[in-house]
């Protein structure tokens, strides 16, 4: 494991030790990915120095970059649903997309909440997966783009 977060990551390949949400930040928010290591270090130093102002600023930056990745991943998977060539590809894409849309309820920096997330999910899947169409996916994508300024 590297002492420096994402030291081997480039725009073309992620750090091989990266996983979970960090992988999605690399895939869907590369600019934010580059900011995270410094923000974690500054935040840790702020904890040690009992500097609540810097700590909050770094926590907000980290959260904002993770939120952007979550919203962008939701959009990415909705797009993959539209371009999926097989039922399996579409099922995978909407399954991942629904998970990220559900996660938007925790994206408080951008003003999202459970109502925002639930409204998108309800309108997207009100008739189930088999009745999903481009209009519903486009409406969900538009709502996410508007909320997260994407």
KAZI-V511989 format. One line per field, one symbol per residue. ss: DSSP state (@ for helix, = for strand, . for the rest). burial: I if it has 24 or more other ideal C-beta (glycine too) atoms within 12 Angstrom, else O. A space follows every 50 residues. Layout:
BEGIN
ss=???
burial=???
END
This chain:
BEGIN
ss=....................@@@@@@@@.@@@@@@@@@@@@@@@@@@@.. .@@@@@@@@@@@@@@@@@@@@@@@@@@@@@@@@...@@@@@@@@@@@@@@ @@@@@@.......@@@@@@@@@@@@...@@@..@@@@@@@@@@@@@@@..
burial=OOOOIIOOIOOOOIIOOIOOIIOIIIIIIIOIIOIIIOIOOIIOOOOOOO OOOOOOOIIOIIIIIIIIIIIIIIIIIIIIIIOIOOOOOIOOIIOIIIOI IIIIIOIOIIOIOOOIIOOIIOIIIOOOOOOIOOOIIOOIIOIIOOIIOI
END
